[in-house]
Every structure is written in structure tokens, then in C-alpha cells.
Amino acid sequence: MVVLTAVTQFGDFFNSAVATLLRDLGWRPEMIGYGGFGSTSEARVIARALMSPTPFEERFEAWARHAGVPTIHDVAEVAASVNLPVAPVLMDAIGENYRESAEEPTSAQSRGERGWRQFVDAQIPFQPVLVTLGKARKVLNADRGGYVDIVLTDHGLEPGWQVATIQALDAVAVKRGDKRVRASRPMLVPVRIVADSEAFGVVSDVDDTVMVSWLPRPVVAAKNAFITYVSDRQAVPGMSKFLQFLSHSHASQQATDKLLPPTVYLSTGAWNVAPSLRRFLTRGLFPVGTPLMTDWGPSQTGWFRSGPKHKRKELRRLAQMFPQVKWFLVGDDGQHDPQIYAEFAQEYPEHVAGIMIRTLTPAELLLSAGKATALGALSPIFQGVPDSIPVFVGHDGFDLARQARVAGLFR
């Protein structure tokens, strides 16, 4: 324990020193909004404070405007208007595409999604931030990893997708108690407000459930995590359609519109990959949802964070925040999802609408567990699950969808 405390304290010192150095080099605090969800009375907002470099084109544009010379954007617009061959190169360099919609990322943006870039960041320990959601506002400090995870009450917002804003504040001014404090640009954070009348929700694992990660194969998993572009990652066959069918079949009718059930992507992956995961889910036409990831590295209680413990804690928290909601729990049998979901179903049967498990191939299971486990081996795990909770086991999303349709879960 003494060693862990020393390591975490050194980590705090190192991260603070890096943040200070980067600030002296012209970098600035920025926020990354991961998402949020809540009821009509309270909502949880999750984000992170990181140091961000002032883009070269922004500094060059300020100089160019002052000097009266064309900026990179000016040249790119002219080149695009006359179809010069250099236009795509300039657009790619500044990360813009003047001809395609904003939903179609340029190759420059795709390069920014290469795996290893997600894990290279400079968090700001204990950065003061301002979080605003509807009528609720709160000034607080991020934790030692720069993370902000706060529940705001009395926000006064209607059910559906809403937007919170979060800003990094000038730490020196906040410490002095100044009345006027400089803040970073507001970062928008999507927050799903769940109505009291909504009865269903979806919790889905990510790795090898919606995205082929090959976690049982460390070399391939490392390649996918650190080298492969997010746009090149492969979705589990049929899983997007299965989750879409599940969501649309359990939409709730509100006063003015239908609301698809709240969806949570519960993963043991690092928060660093959350923005890229959101882009992957959007491109794959998965239901819009909120990621619930975890942090890697040592803490005050251990050298590594426990993935199963993280999932158990978040499932219990969902049950407490939404007492009226029954969740469809979607996962795979490559890690601990069957055991975690079975335990949760036994502990909170009134909060589980069904369990869906995607089975890995025998080769994947052999590399994961040391033996090619048969499908029947999952039966003992679910023996304690109440008979009122359906359990489906299939090879992919198409298989799970067929079983769910036969059981009458799709309307």
C-alpha cells in the first residue's frame, strides 16, 4: 500500500509538471465530453480535462490576418473552387472537407483516430471546471486523472437527448477567488434524460460484442488498439441490426415523440478510446448511447483496475438511478459477461429484461480460456437466473435476432 501511494503521488506530480510545461509552451486546457444520462430530477455527466496544443493553422491564421496575406483556409477554398489537384492535399492537411458533409471525416481525421494516438494525452490533475446542464451549474475539480464524473440535480430538462456544457477554468484565478474567471470554449456533452415512464434500456459490452477486438489474441488485440484506424475496425456481424431491432421494438411513446430506450456501452476499455468508439458506433449504425469505460493504471487500491468490478459497480448504479427500467444485457462469453450478468439478474431480477450472449468461436475460446468450451458450458452459469428472464446465446447478431424474434421480443 505504501508503494502504491508513492507511485500515485509521483504520477500526480509528473502529470502536473507536464501540464505546467505544456501550458508554458502555449498549450491550453480543453475538455473532452464523454456523455451522460439521468432522470428528470438528476443527471450524470462524464468528461475529462486535457492539455491541447494551439493548432498551427490557428496561430498561422492570426499572423496571416495581421500581415494581410492569404491563410491556409483561403488557399484551400480557392483551390477547391477551381478544382486544382492540390486542393485535396490542402483539405487533408487542415482536416477539412469543403465538398462533403461534416458527417464524412477526411483522411486527416482518420489519421487522428489511429489507435496509439488515443493513449497519448496530457491530463490535468485537479483542474477546476464548470459544468452546466439546464438550470443546474456546478464548479468542481477534476480528479487526479483529469476526469469529471458528477451528478447534477434540479436541471429542469425534458426527457430525451439534451446537451450539457463543460469548460475548463483558470486554476490560478479560481484559487484566488476572483469573481471573473477565464474559461475554455464550452464543450458540448450529450446527455440522455430518461422519463419516469420508460420501462426498458440496453446495456451492451463493446469488445468482441459489437466490435471485433480479438482480446483473446494479445498480438492482434494490441494491433487493433494501437495501430489500426478506427474506421478500419470490424463490427460483429449482425450486431448493429440486432441492437437496432431491440431498441425500436421497445421505444416509449412520450407526449410529442417516441423515444428509443437508453443505451449504455459498458466496457472495460480505457476512456481514451471513447471518442473513437463513438465514431465507430455512428459509422456502424449502432443505437446512439453513452459509453461507460474505465481508467487504466495504478490507483490507491491496486496496480490495475478490475474490469469485472467496474462492470458490477456500474450495473448496480444504473439500477439505483433508474428504478423503473429493465435492462437488456448484451455481451460475449470471451471474458466475464455471462457471470456478471447472471449475478446481476439474481441480485436485481426486477431490473433485467433479458440476457443476450454472443459466443466466440472455439479458436477464440481456446486462446482465451485454454480450452474450446462448448455452448452447453454456459448453462450452469445461468441456472440461478429467474425463469422470467429470457437468456439467448448465439454466434452473432443475426443468430441472436432470430432467437429474440421467435421469443416475441421484436415488435
N, C-alpha and C positions, 0 to 999 in steps of 0.2 A: 504494500500500500504506500509506503514511503517513497519507493522508486516511482510508482505511478504518479504520485503527487508531484514529484520533482520533474518528471517528464512533461506533464501537462503544464506546469508553471513555466518550464523552458519553452514549450510550444507557444504559450501566451506571449512571452517576451519576444520570441522570434517573429511571430506574426505581427505584433505591434511595431517592432523595429522595421519590418519590411513595409508595412503600411506607411510609416513615417517617412521612410526613404523614398517611396514612390510618390508620396504627396509632395516632397521637395523637388522631385523630378517633373512635376506638372500633372501627375495623375490626380484623379478626383474620386470621391466616394460616389458609388452608384448602387442602386437597389435592383435585385432580381426578384420578381414576383412569381412564386410557385403556384399559388392558388389558395382557395379557401372554400369553406362550406359552413352551414349553420342553420338555425331555426329562425323564426320571425322575431325571437327575443334576443338571441345571441349568435355570434358567428366567429369562426376561427380563421385567421389569416396567417399565411406562411410565406416568408420571404428571406432574403439574405443580403447582407451588405458586403460589397466587394470594391476593391480599387479598380478603376477603369482608366485607361490611357485616353488623353485627349486625342481624337483621331487626327492623323496627319492632314487629311483633306480639310478638316475644320480649321486647323491652325494656318494652313496654306491659304484657305479662302479668306480668312481675316486679313492676312498680309496682302493678298491679291486685291481685295476690295480697297484697302488703304492705298496701294500703289497704283491702282487704276488699270490692272492687267486682267485678262480673262482667267477665270478659275477653272479647275478641272471639270466641274459640272457644266460650265459654259461651253467648253470644248466638246464635251461628250454630247451635249444636246445638239450642237451644230453638226457634229459628225453623224449623229443618228438621223438628223433631218435630211441629209443629202446622201445617206446610205454609203458612207465611206467604210472601207474594210476595217479601219482602226476602231470603229465605234464599239463593236462587241468587246474589244480588249479594254477600252476605257470604262465601259459599263461594268465589266467584270472587276476591274481594279478598284472601283469605288463602291462596289456592292450594290449597284442599282440596275434596274432594267426598265427602260423607258417605254418599252413596247408591250411587255407582258403585265398581267395583273400582279398586285402585291402578293397574291397567294402563291405565285410561282417563283421560287427562290432562284437567284442567279447562281452560277458556279462559284462565285466568291463566297456566297453564303454557305454553300455546300462544303467548301473547304473549311469554313469555320466550324463545321459540325464533325470534322474528323475526330475520332474517339479521344486521342490523347489530349486534345485542346480542352476538353471538358474538365480534366483533372488538374489543369494548370491555372490556378487563380490566386488571388491575394485577398483573403478575407480580412475584415476589420473587426478585431475583438472589441466587444462592448460599445459599438458605435451607437450613438443616440439617433433615434429615428422617430418620425411622426407617421402614424397610421390613421387613416380616415376612412370610415365606412358609413355612408349615410349621415345620420346625426351624431354618430359616435366618433370621438377623436381621442387619441392616446399617444403620449410621448413616453418612450421607454428605451432601454438599452438592449442591443443585441447580445447574444451570449458569446462565449469565448471563440466560437467558430464563425461569428458574424450572423448567426441565424436569428430570425424573428418568428416566434410562434405564439400568437396572442389571441385571446378570446375577447371580443368586444360585445358589450351589451347595449340594449336600447338603441339599435341602429335605425329602426323605423322603416325598414325596407320590405317591399312586397316579395312573395315567393317568385323564384325564377333566377336567371343569371343576373347578377349585379356586379358592380365594379368598386373595388377599394383602391385607394391610392396610398403609396408609401414613399417617404422621402428621407434621405439621409440629412442630418442636421450638423451644423458646425459644432464639433465637440467642444472646442475652446469656449465659444460663446455660450453654449448650454451650461458648461461648468461654472462660468462666471455669473450665470443667472441673467443674461441680457434679455431685454424684452423683445428685441428684434434679432432674429437668428437667420443666417443664410441657410438655404436648403437646396438639395439637389433637385433636378427635374422630377416631377411626380411620375412614379412607375405605376401603371395600371395592373391591378391584380383581379382576375376573375373569381367571383365568389358565388357559389350556388346556395341560394336560400331555399330551404325545404319547408313546404307548407305542412301545417298540422294534419291535413287530410291525406297527405301522400303516404301510401302504405308499403311501397316497395323501393328497394335500392339494389345496386350491383357493386360487388367488391371483386376485383379481378387482380390476380397476380400478373406480372409482366414477363419476366424471363422464362422462356420455354412454355409460356401460356399464350400470350399474344405475339411475342417476338421470339424468333428462333435465336437463342443465345448460346446453345451448346455448353451450358455451365458444367455438365459432367466432363467435358473435354477441356481442360485448362488452357491448352495452347490455342485452340480455336476460340474459346471464350475471351482470352486475352487479345487475340487479333480483332475480334468483334468490338471489344470495349475500347481499345486504344488506337486501332489503325483504320478500321472500316468506316467509311462515311455513313452517317445515319440514314441517308437516302438509299443506301445500298443494303440496309438490313432487311431480312426476310421475315414476313409475318407468318404465323402459324396458319396453315391452310384452313379457310372457312371460319376462323375465329371472329373476324370482323363482322361477317354476316350473322353469325350466331348471337353475338352481343347486341347487334342492332335489332334483330328479331326479338330478343329478350326485352330490350328497352322499350321498343314500340308496343309490344304486347302488354306492357304494364304501365303505360303512361296514365297520368292522372288528369282528370278534367278540372280545370280551375275556372274562375269567373269569366275570363276572356280568352283563354287558350289552353291547349293541352301541354303538360309538362312531362318530358321524359324523366324517368326515375333518376335520382342522383347516382352518379357513378364514381367510384374511387379505385384508383390503380395503386394497390398496396404492394410495395416491392421492398426487398432488402438491398436494392441498389443504392448508390450514393446520390445525394441531392444534386451533385454536379451534373448528372445526366438528365435531370428533369426537363430543362428547356428543349433538349434534343428529343427526348421521349415524347413531349407534347407534339413536336413537328412530325415525328414518325406516326403517331396515332392519328393525326389530322390527315396525313397523306394516305394512310391505310383505311380511312373512312370508319374508324372506330368511334364509338359514342364519346361525346365530349365529357371529360371528367376531371377530377382533381388528383394529382399524384400525392402519394404518401410514401416518401422514401426515408432513408436514414443517413446518418453520418458515419464515415469510416474513421479508423484510427483510435488511439488510446483515449481513455477517459479516466475519471476519478475512481471508477469501479472495475476497470478491466482494460487489457491491452486491445481487445477487439470488441466491437458491438455485436450483440447476439441478434441474428436475423429472426429466428422464431420468437424471441422475447419481444422484438419490435412489432411483429405482426399480432401477437396476442394482445399487447397493450393497446394497439390502435383499434382492433376489433371491439374490445371492451369499451373503449372511449366512444366509438360510434354508437354502440348500444345505449350508452348513457346519454349521449347528446340527442339521439333520435329514438325515444322510447316507443314510438308508434310504427317504426319502419321494420319490415322484414327484409333481410338481405339475401340475394342470390350470391353464393360464394363460388368463385371460379378460380381454379388453379391447376397444377400439374403434379404428377407423382414423382418428379425427379428430386425434390428436396423434402420439405416437411409440410406441404399444404394439406394433404389428407389428415394427418394427425392434428394439425392446428384447427382445421375446420370442424373435425369431429368433436374435439374438446369444446370448441365454442358452441356447437349445436347442442351438446349435452348440458352446458352451463347456462346458455341463453336460448332455449328452444323457441321461445316466443319471438326471437329476433332473426330466425333463419327461415327463408322461403324455400331453399334448395341448395344442393351442393353439386357442382359440376367439375369433374377432374379429367384433364387431358392426360393420357398415358404416353410416356416416352417409348421409343422403340426399344426392343431388347438390347440392342447395341448400346444405346444411351444409358439404359438402366445398368448394364454391366459395368460401364465406366463410372457410373455414379455410386452404385451400392455394392459393387463387387460381384453381383450375380444378376442374371436375367430374371427378374421377378415376374411371375405370371400375374394376369389381371386378377385372378381369384385371391391373391395375397392381400388385396385391398379390403376384402370383405370383413376380416376380423377387426379392422380399424374402425369400420362404421357400424359395428354391431350394437354399440350403445346409443346410436343416434335414434331419436324417436321415429316411429313408423310414419308419422305425419309429415316428415321432412324427406322429400324425394332426393335420391342420390343417383347421379348419372356418371358413367365412366366411358370415355370414348377416345379414339385415336387422334381426332382433330375436331375442329369446329363443326364440320359437316356432320360427323357422327353424333356429336352432342346435340346438334339442332334436330336431327331425325328423332332422337330419343325424346327430346323435350316436346316436339310436335305430337308424337304419339301419346305422351302423358297429358296433353292438353294445356301445356304452359304457353303455347303461342296462340294468339287470337287474331 
